Amino acid sequence: MHKTTRRGLHATALLAAATTVLGLTLAGTASAKGGEPNDDNTGGATAGSSAGDYAVTVNGRTYNPTPGRDAKLNDVAVNGVVKATGVHTTFTIDPATLGVYDYTLTGAPAPDRMVTSPTVVFTSKVPTLSAAQLAKPVLLELQVRDDTLVARFSTAGGKLKVQAKDAPQGGIFQMEPEFGSNVRVTHVLGPTLFYFVNPFTGKVNFGNGVDAVSTAQSSAGYHQMLLGKDSPQVATKTSQTASTTTWSVASGGRLGGVLGEDAIELSQGATNCTRDCQAQNRVQGSLPVPPDPSNPTPIGG
C-alpha cells in the first residue's frame, strides 16, 4: 500500500488592510497551509516537502506574490488566456470558452510525485455554453497565494469559478459553473492517459498504467503510480469513453479532480451541495486505501 502526503484546495484569507497598486492587492497573511479545504492541520512550505508556488500571467503581466502574501486582481478584461505556472502543475484558462486546457503535472522532484517529466493529465475541461452565455467575459476576481489560486470569471450569462492547488497529488483542482441551469462539461484526458475501472474499488479512475518506482529502485526516477479521479458534486455523468467523460453540472455544483491516494480510497460519494462545496466530504485519511491496480485496462479496450 502506498502512502501520500494529503493535499487539497484551501480558501485564501485576505486582510482588509491592503495596499492597492494598479489593480493588484498585496496583504500580509499567516504562513501557507496545506491539506484539504479549510483544513489547517498540515504545515506549509518546508524544506524537503512538496510545497508548490503558483505564478499567474494575465494580459502579459505575471503575479507571483512573495511567500505568505496574497495577490488579488478584480474586474479585468483579459486579452488572451490566463496562464497558471506552478512547481508541480501548469494549465491555462481561456476566457473566450471558459475552458481549462493542458492541465499538466510537471514531474518536479517531490516525495509524492507520480510522474518524472511533464505529463498532460487533461487536454481540456470545457463547458458547453452558447455565444450569448459567453459574451462579455471578465476576470471578476483572481487570488494567488503561495500554492493556491482562485479565479472567478463573469460573462453576460453567468459565472465560472476555478480553484487549484499546486501539488503533486491530492484534491488539487475544481471547476464550478453558475449559469442558472445545468451546464455540460467535457473532460478530455491527455494523450498518454486513459479511464479504467479500478478492480479493487469498482470505481472509474484515470492514469497511464505505469507502475510505481521506489527510491530504492531509482534515486532519480522514483515516482508513485499515476492515479486520478473526477470528483463530481451535484453533477451527473452523461457519457464515458477511455479518453473522454461528459457531465451535466447543476448551477453551483462542481467538477473536482483528485490525484493519488484521494483518488482510490474507499470513500462514499459527495453530498448534494451547491454552496462552498469544496469544504465538504473530507475523510482525512480515515478510510482504507487499496493496492495499486495492476495492468489497468482502458474502458472499452
GUKE-550044 format. One record per residue (C-alpha): residue number from 1; residue in one letter; x, y, z. Coordinates in Angstrom, 3 decimals, always signed. Layout:
N
{site NUM,'A',{X,Y,Z}}
...
! end
This chain:
301
{site 1,'M',{+0.000,+0.000,+0.000}}
{site 2,'H',{+1.391,+3.348,-0.936}}
{site 3,'K',{+1.279,+6.441,+1.185}}
{site 4,'T',{+0.883,+10.015,+0.114}}
{site 5,'T',{+1.080,+13.484,+1.565}}
{site 6,'R',{-2.520,+14.671,+1.735}}
{site 7,'R',{-3.021,+17.974,-0.024}}
{site 8,'G',{-6.063,+19.816,-1.278}}
{site 9,'L',{-7.577,+23.128,-2.048}}
{site 10,'H',{-7.983,+25.705,+0.680}}
{site 11,'A',{-9.511,+29.179,+0.666}}
{site 12,'T',{-7.058,+32.068,+0.759}}
{site 13,'A',{-7.516,+34.649,+3.518}}
{site 14,'L',{-7.185,+38.290,+2.516}}
{site 15,'L',{-6.761,+41.048,+5.112}}
{site 16,'A',{-8.966,+44.106,+4.954}}
{site 17,'A',{-5.971,+46.403,+5.392}}
{site 18,'A',{-4.288,+46.113,+1.988}}
{site 19,'T',{-2.427,+48.411,-0.348}}
{site 20,'T',{-3.797,+48.607,-3.898}}
{site 21,'V',{-1.426,+49.410,-6.759}}
{site 22,'L',{-2.577,+49.217,-10.407}}
{site 23,'G',{-5.339,+46.764,-9.515}}
{site 24,'L',{-3.021,+44.442,-7.537}}
{site 25,'T',{-3.623,+43.974,-3.839}}
{site 26,'L',{-0.879,+42.683,-1.564}}
{site 27,'A',{-1.661,+41.786,+2.033}}
{site 28,'G',{+0.387,+40.144,+4.755}}
{site 29,'T',{-1.120,+36.857,+5.946}}
{site 30,'A',{-0.251,+33.854,+8.051}}
{site 31,'S',{+2.059,+31.239,+6.568}}
{site 32,'A',{+0.597,+28.945,+3.905}}
{site 33,'K',{-1.282,+25.835,+4.928}}
{site 34,'G',{-1.750,+22.552,+3.117}}
{site 35,'G',{-4.349,+19.811,+3.467}}
{site 36,'E',{-7.954,+19.569,+2.414}}
{site 37,'P',{-10.160,+22.650,+2.026}}
{site 38,'N',{-10.317,+24.598,+5.265}}
{site 39,'D',{-8.026,+22.020,+6.886}}
{site 40,'D',{-5.202,+23.768,+8.749}}
{site 41,'N',{-3.659,+20.655,+10.264}}
{site 42,'T',{-0.880,+20.355,+7.740}}
{site 43,'G',{+2.157,+22.628,+7.590}}
{site 44,'G',{+3.005,+24.765,+4.622}}
{site 45,'A',{+6.236,+25.274,+2.744}}
{site 46,'T',{+9.030,+23.377,+4.446}}
{site 47,'A',{+12.369,+22.034,+3.284}}
{site 48,'G',{+12.086,+18.657,+1.575}}
{site 49,'S',{+8.298,+18.906,+1.207}}
{site 50,'S',{+6.160,+19.014,-1.948}}
{site 51,'A',{+5.499,+22.731,-1.495}}
{site 52,'G',{+4.202,+24.490,-4.591}}
{site 53,'D',{+4.176,+28.076,-5.816}}
{site 54,'Y',{+1.809,+29.479,-8.434}}
{site 55,'A',{+2.632,+32.353,-10.744}}
{site 56,'V',{-0.320,+33.558,-12.839}}
{site 57,'T',{+0.052,+35.587,-16.026}}
{site 58,'V',{-2.786,+37.902,-17.082}}
{site 59,'N',{-2.504,+40.311,-20.024}}
{site 60,'G',{+1.253,+39.788,-20.186}}
{site 61,'R',{+1.857,+40.570,-16.518}}
{site 62,'T',{+2.790,+37.837,-14.043}}
{site 63,'Y',{+1.534,+37.820,-10.455}}
{site 64,'N',{+3.592,+35.775,-8.022}}
{site 65,'P',{+3.487,+37.299,-4.529}}
{site 66,'T',{+6.261,+36.666,-2.043}}
{site 67,'P',{+5.728,+33.741,+0.383}}
{site 68,'G',{+2.932,+34.306,+2.843}}
{site 69,'R',{+1.413,+37.190,+0.890}}
{site 70,'D',{-1.558,+37.493,-1.462}}
{site 71,'A',{-2.063,+38.923,-4.928}}
{site 72,'K',{-5.549,+39.934,-5.984}}
{site 73,'L',{-6.986,+41.264,-9.243}}
{site 74,'N',{-10.551,+42.457,-9.767}}
{site 75,'D',{-12.741,+43.223,-12.785}}
{site 76,'V',{-10.164,+42.815,-15.543}}
{site 77,'A',{-10.916,+42.368,-19.248}}
{site 78,'V',{-8.497,+39.656,-20.402}}
{site 79,'N',{-6.740,+39.599,-23.756}}
{site 80,'G',{-5.799,+36.003,-24.471}}
{site 81,'V',{-5.501,+33.195,-21.941}}
{site 82,'V',{-4.762,+33.205,-18.235}}
{site 83,'K',{-1.653,+31.085,-17.617}}
{site 84,'A',{-1.015,+29.354,-14.278}}
{site 85,'T',{+2.539,+28.088,-13.808}}
{site 86,'G',{+3.412,+26.148,-10.679}}
{site 87,'V',{+6.177,+23.914,-9.383}}
{site 88,'H',{+4.069,+20.770,-9.825}}
{site 89,'T',{+1.195,+21.786,-12.137}}
{site 90,'T',{+0.529,+24.134,-15.043}}
{site 91,'F',{-2.598,+24.980,-17.054}}
{site 92,'T',{-4.337,+27.755,-18.957}}
{site 93,'I',{-7.854,+29.196,-18.774}}
{site 94,'D',{-9.374,+30.729,-21.906}}
{site 95,'P',{-11.987,+33.396,-21.073}}
{site 96,'A',{-13.412,+33.034,-24.593}}
{site 97,'T',{-14.641,+29.494,-23.821}}
{site 98,'L',{-14.251,+29.382,-20.002}}
{site 99,'G',{-12.324,+26.162,-20.673}}
{site 100,'V',{-9.226,+24.863,-18.918}}
{site 101,'Y',{-6.521,+23.500,-21.204}}
{site 102,'D',{-3.330,+21.416,-20.933}}
{site 103,'Y',{-3.556,+20.670,-17.215}}
{site 104,'T',{-0.086,+19.194,-16.694}}
{site 105,'L',{+1.926,+17.532,-13.947}}
{site 106,'T',{+5.497,+18.784,-14.281}}
{site 107,'G',{+7.226,+15.828,-12.606}}
{site 108,'A',{+9.278,+18.103,-10.360}}
{site 109,'P',{+11.142,+16.212,-7.603}}
{site 110,'A',{+8.840,+15.502,-4.633}}
{site 111,'P',{+8.308,+12.505,-2.334}}
{site 112,'D',{+4.772,+12.011,-3.667}}
{site 113,'R',{+5.211,+12.789,-7.355}}
{site 114,'M',{+3.523,+10.468,-9.849}}
{site 115,'V',{+5.483,+11.332,-12.996}}
{site 116,'T',{+9.091,+12.271,-13.664}}
{site 117,'S',{+8.608,+14.516,-16.698}}
{site 118,'P',{+5.870,+16.913,-17.869}}
{site 119,'T',{+2.687,+14.902,-18.449}}
{site 120,'V',{-0.602,+16.324,-19.716}}
{site 121,'V',{-3.321,+14.934,-17.454}}
{site 122,'F',{-6.211,+16.765,-19.120}}
{site 123,'T',{-6.035,+18.158,-22.626}}
{site 124,'S',{-9.171,+20.126,-21.858}}
{site 125,'K',{-12.041,+20.683,-19.424}}
{site 126,'V',{-14.595,+22.760,-21.315}}
{site 127,'P',{-18.180,+23.817,-20.541}}
{site 128,'T',{-20.640,+23.861,-23.440}}
{site 129,'L',{-22.114,+27.359,-23.497}}
{site 130,'S',{-23.818,+29.474,-26.128}}
{site 131,'A',{-22.282,+32.570,-27.679}}
{site 132,'A',{-24.760,+34.667,-25.713}}
{site 133,'Q',{-23.749,+32.995,-22.455}}
{site 134,'L',{-20.049,+33.550,-23.203}}
{site 135,'A',{-20.394,+37.179,-24.244}}
{site 136,'K',{-18.512,+39.924,-22.392}}
{site 137,'P',{-16.103,+37.767,-20.340}}
{site 138,'V',{-14.398,+39.464,-17.403}}
{site 139,'L',{-11.930,+38.149,-14.844}}
{site 140,'L',{-14.092,+39.078,-11.903}}
{site 141,'E',{-11.533,+38.074,-9.293}}
{site 142,'L',{-8.113,+36.445,-9.102}}
{site 143,'Q',{-6.461,+35.448,-5.827}}
{site 144,'V',{-2.959,+33.960,-5.789}}
{site 145,'R',{-1.196,+32.892,-2.625}}
{site 146,'D',{+1.776,+30.545,-2.490}}
{site 147,'D',{+0.488,+27.206,-3.823}}
{site 148,'T',{-3.185,+28.136,-4.335}}
{site 149,'L',{-5.231,+30.185,-6.737}}
{site 150,'V',{-8.876,+31.134,-7.160}}
{site 151,'A',{-10.140,+32.623,-10.424}}
{site 152,'R',{-13.736,+33.770,-10.940}}
{site 153,'F',{-14.993,+34.795,-14.356}}
{site 154,'S',{-18.262,+36.511,-15.209}}
{site 155,'T',{-19.978,+36.695,-18.586}}
{site 156,'A',{-23.283,+38.008,-19.876}}
{site 157,'G',{-24.838,+34.640,-18.986}}
{site 158,'G',{-23.289,+33.605,-15.695}}
{site 159,'K',{-20.109,+32.867,-13.769}}
{site 160,'L',{-17.404,+30.221,-13.560}}
{site 161,'K',{-15.024,+29.636,-10.663}}
{site 162,'V',{-11.746,+27.718,-10.855}}
{site 163,'Q',{-9.747,+26.706,-7.784}}
{site 164,'A',{-6.379,+24.992,-7.931}}
{site 165,'K',{-3.564,+23.888,-5.655}}
{site 166,'D',{-0.009,+23.416,-6.872}}
{site 167,'A',{+0.802,+19.949,-5.517}}
{site 168,'P',{+1.837,+16.555,-6.937}}
{site 169,'Q',{-1.393,+14.935,-5.734}}
{site 170,'G',{-4.457,+15.300,-3.526}}
{site 171,'G',{-7.577,+17.383,-4.155}}
{site 172,'I',{-5.925,+19.942,-6.399}}
{site 173,'F',{-8.473,+21.258,-8.892}}
{site 174,'Q',{-12.146,+22.089,-9.295}}
{site 175,'M',{-14.462,+23.981,-11.610}}
{site 176,'E',{-17.827,+25.459,-10.586}}
{site 177,'P',{-20.246,+26.827,-13.222}}
{site 178,'E',{-23.130,+29.107,-12.255}}
{site 179,'F',{-25.443,+29.712,-15.194}}
{site 180,'G',{-28.887,+29.207,-13.677}}
{site 181,'S',{-29.303,+25.762,-15.240}}
{site 182,'N',{-27.260,+22.635,-15.872}}
{site 183,'V',{-24.081,+23.034,-17.916}}
{site 184,'R',{-22.462,+20.267,-19.932}}
{site 185,'V',{-18.743,+19.954,-19.176}}
{site 186,'T',{-16.460,+17.712,-21.249}}
{site 187,'H',{-13.212,+16.286,-19.860}}
{site 188,'V',{-10.609,+15.049,-22.365}}
{site 189,'L',{-7.570,+13.240,-20.955}}
{site 190,'G',{-4.012,+13.809,-22.087}}
{site 191,'P',{-2.656,+11.568,-24.884}}
{site 192,'T',{-0.901,+9.075,-22.559}}
{site 193,'L',{-3.746,+8.646,-20.040}}
{site 194,'F',{-6.959,+6.610,-20.050}}
{site 195,'Y',{-10.004,+5.938,-17.912}}
{site 196,'F',{-10.368,+2.460,-16.406}}
{site 197,'V',{-12.436,+0.642,-13.811}}
{site 198,'N',{-10.360,+0.018,-10.693}}
{site 199,'P',{-10.726,-3.696,-9.848}}
{site 200,'F',{-10.261,-3.036,-6.121}}
{site 201,'T',{-12.951,-0.359,-5.798}}
{site 202,'G',{-15.227,-0.769,-8.821}}
{site 203,'K',{-14.892,+2.989,-9.434}}
{site 204,'V',{-13.667,+4.753,-12.551}}
{site 205,'N',{-10.130,+6.108,-12.261}}
{site 206,'F',{-7.729,+7.534,-14.797}}
{site 207,'G',{-3.996,+7.021,-15.141}}
{site 208,'N',{-1.245,+5.926,-17.501}}
{site 209,'G',{-0.825,+2.339,-16.229}}
{site 210,'V',{+2.850,+2.835,-15.305}}
{site 211,'D',{+3.835,+1.014,-12.115}}
{site 212,'A',{+5.391,+2.899,-9.233}}
{site 213,'V',{+9.182,+3.075,-8.908}}
{site 214,'S',{+10.620,+3.255,-5.395}}
{site 215,'T',{+13.582,+5.366,-4.364}}
{site 216,'A',{+15.431,+2.110,-3.699}}
{site 217,'Q',{+14.882,+1.160,-7.336}}
{site 218,'S',{+15.898,+4.581,-8.665}}
{site 219,'S',{+17.069,+7.576,-6.669}}
{site 220,'A',{+16.363,+9.830,-9.663}}
{site 221,'G',{+13.459,+8.106,-11.423}}
{site 222,'Y',{+11.243,+7.298,-8.428}}
{site 223,'H',{+7.509,+8.022,-8.604}}
{site 224,'Q',{+4.192,+6.710,-7.392}}
{site 225,'M',{+1.613,+5.292,-9.783}}
{site 226,'L',{-0.334,+7.997,-11.600}}
{site 227,'L',{-3.920,+7.595,-10.425}}
{site 228,'G',{-6.708,+10.129,-10.564}}
{site 229,'K',{-10.453,+10.506,-10.338}}
{site 230,'D',{-13.080,+13.003,-11.423}}
{site 231,'S',{-14.857,+14.220,-8.293}}
{site 232,'P',{-18.393,+15.458,-9.100}}
{site 233,'Q',{-20.794,+17.222,-6.769}}
{site 234,'V',{-24.367,+17.868,-7.926}}
{site 235,'A',{-23.200,+16.621,-11.327}}
{site 236,'T',{-24.249,+13.602,-13.390}}
{site 237,'K',{-22.043,+11.715,-15.826}}
{site 238,'T',{-23.704,+11.536,-19.239}}
{site 239,'S',{-21.061,+9.651,-21.238}}
{site 240,'Q',{-17.809,+7.774,-20.696}}
{site 241,'T',{-15.092,+6.511,-23.020}}
{site 242,'A',{-11.446,+5.608,-22.483}}
{site 243,'S',{-10.380,+9.211,-23.087}}
{site 244,'T',{-13.424,+11.408,-22.505}}
{site 245,'T',{-16.224,+11.991,-19.996}}
{site 246,'T',{-19.144,+14.386,-20.217}}
{site 247,'W',{-21.023,+15.723,-17.232}}
{site 248,'S',{-24.210,+17.652,-16.581}}
{site 249,'V',{-23.343,+20.043,-13.756}}
{site 250,'A',{-26.053,+21.861,-11.810}}
{site 251,'S',{-25.640,+25.581,-11.259}}
{site 252,'G',{-23.471,+25.882,-8.158}}
{site 253,'G',{-22.296,+22.278,-8.414}}
{site 254,'R',{-18.744,+21.393,-9.277}}
{site 255,'L',{-16.356,+19.041,-11.002}}
{site 256,'G',{-13.306,+18.439,-8.889}}
{site 257,'G',{-10.182,+16.460,-9.575}}
{site 258,'V',{-8.188,+14.329,-7.149}}
{site 259,'L',{-4.883,+12.528,-7.647}}
{site 260,'G',{-3.082,+9.813,-5.704}}
{site 261,'E',{-4.459,+8.255,-2.522}}
{site 262,'D',{-7.546,+10.500,-2.536}}
{site 263,'A',{-8.494,+9.036,-5.918}}
{site 264,'I',{-8.657,+5.407,-4.792}}
{site 265,'E',{-9.569,+5.351,-1.104}}
{site 266,'L',{-12.859,+3.649,-0.316}}
{site 267,'S',{-14.953,+6.746,+0.282}}
{site 268,'Q',{-18.630,+7.354,-0.391}}
{site 269,'G',{-19.824,+9.862,-2.954}}
{site 270,'A',{-20.132,+13.583,-2.367}}
{site 271,'T',{-23.225,+15.078,-0.750}}
{site 272,'N',{-25.687,+17.294,-2.616}}
{site 273,'C',{-24.189,+20.745,-2.163}}
{site 274,'T',{-24.312,+23.895,-4.284}}
{site 275,'R',{-22.540,+26.304,-1.931}}
{site 276,'D',{-18.959,+26.099,-0.574}}
{site 277,'C',{-18.860,+22.535,-1.867}}
{site 278,'Q',{-15.071,+22.340,-1.724}}
{site 279,'A',{-15.221,+22.127,+2.058}}
{site 280,'Q',{-17.459,+19.064,+2.175}}
{site 281,'N',{-16.862,+15.337,+2.461}}
{site 282,'R',{-13.338,+15.308,+3.838}}
{site 283,'V',{-12.160,+11.897,+5.015}}
{site 284,'Q',{-8.662,+12.981,+6.128}}
{site 285,'G',{-7.032,+9.567,+5.782}}
{site 286,'S',{-9.673,+7.751,+7.813}}
{site 287,'L',{-10.602,+5.249,+5.086}}
{site 288,'P',{-8.676,+2.229,+3.760}}
{site 289,'V',{-6.572,+2.602,+0.629}}
{site 290,'P',{-6.406,-0.405,-1.725}}
{site 291,'P',{-3.258,-1.515,-3.562}}
{site 292,'D',{-2.302,-0.007,-6.894}}
{site 293,'P',{-4.127,-1.699,-9.789}}
{site 294,'S',{-2.027,-3.999,-11.935}}
{site 295,'N',{-2.125,-3.540,-15.719}}
{site 296,'P',{-5.347,-1.472,-15.776}}
{site 297,'T',{-7.356,-1.798,-18.981}}
{site 298,'P',{-8.794,+1.257,-20.767}}
{site 299,'I',{-12.582,+1.399,-20.769}}
{site 300,'G',{-13.779,-0.161,-24.000}}
{site 301,'G',{-10.338,-1.651,-24.623}}
! end
